[in-house]
Amino acid sequence: MKRLVTIFSLLIFLSITISGIAFSNNITIAIKEGMKTLNIKKSDPNLSVLTNVSYVKLNGKTTEKYVDLIQEITGCSIGKGNLLFFHRPTSYPLKIVLFRKDTKDSVVITYKGNDQDIKMVKINIDGEKATIPKYWKKLEASLGRSDAFSIVTILNAWEKGAPYDFLKCCEFHNHLCPGVTSGYFIVSYILKKYPLKKGEKYIFIACPPWCKDDAIQILLDLTPGKRSLFVKQLSSIQKKDLPEGIAGILVKWNNKEKKGKGVVFQFNRKKAYEEIGGVKIRDFKPKGGKSNPLFWTTRIKVDWALMPYLNKPEMFISTIKEFNVTYDKLIKLTLAGVNPYNVIGLTSKH
């Protein structure tokens, strides 16, 4: 391990750069060394790569050129579905994770730019072991809490055969959690039960919002910027008036006719988390919060438990209410400061 970390600190002295060429050379060496460490060849079907390349910047420059570099060295590609991405801010260090699914071993490469070392860590990221608090603490100590959760959940989801559109939701959200899965369920349910007809479009009111809404954005191309996704938080008092697991309002809207149909959805948390996932809902908010390994292991357990049901959204999603939508009602539903469930008569006004 010490050899992997220290050997790449020497690489930085190669960085007499010409338009970033030395950076590419250093990362090339790092990726090749990582593959040797995993004892895996280019284009091996057991190999995948997870990276935040194209999201982050190095020395003020965008990093999309490294996509081609990774593909050339590893044989992994977007088209093969084994070159995966995860979202990070532009100022975040560049990360490239090589993963061998038959052993669950990985090499995590971190590069911060011009005057920083390239660092490498080899660690086993078995998703089942990650549900054990003691093992999770080891992952967290080696990779950092946020990166550990992103790396473990996305790469093990790939290993378990997750569909590519599901992985794209994880990419945007930067990890897999049961909330993202609930959003995938909701979209699958919408497309089965409420497909669009000619002249219609979807509008979604995320109320209350949770991780589901990132999946809805990706899969239905609904965004706040296009005024097709409206995000509304509710107070604790307002939530008490609502059915457990209420998951938002869909409007199928015909702009030419100025009318539409509204649908209120419910997500059955108890069934998804307790009956299928085998955990207690209260464990999602354990004492100590994110510093408690139970916070993370609970989510990972449910992630794997729900994977076999991705094409069975009806098990967890149901329709609470359907209603007609006029133009005036649509304005009220989406207006700031208005509880949309009051507008449709699902709750009392407060």
CORPELIN-V819600 format. One record per helix or strand. SS is the DSSP state (~ for helix, > for strand). FROM is the first residue (numbers start at 1). TO is the last residue. If there is no record, write none. Layout:
# CORPELIN-V819600
ss:SS from:FROM to:TO
ss:SS from:FROM to:TO
This chain:
# CORPELIN-V819600
ss:~ from:2 to:7
ss:~ from:11 to:14
ss:~ from:21 to:38
ss:> from:47 to:51
ss:> from:57 to:58
ss:> from:61 to:62
ss:~ from:65 to:74
ss:> from:83 to:85
ss:> from:94 to:100
ss:> from:105 to:111
ss:> from:118 to:124
ss:~ from:129 to:131
ss:~ from:133 to:143
ss:~ from:145 to:159
ss:~ from:164 to:173
ss:~ from:178 to:193
ss:> from:200 to:206
ss:~ from:212 to:220
ss:~ from:224 to:226
ss:> from:229 to:231
ss:~ from:236 to:240
ss:> from:246 to:254
ss:> from:259 to:267
ss:~ from:269 to:276
ss:~ from:281 to:285
ss:~ from:289 to:291
ss:~ from:293 to:309
ss:~ from:313 to:315
ss:> from:317 to:326
ss:~ from:327 to:334
ss:~ from:340 to:343
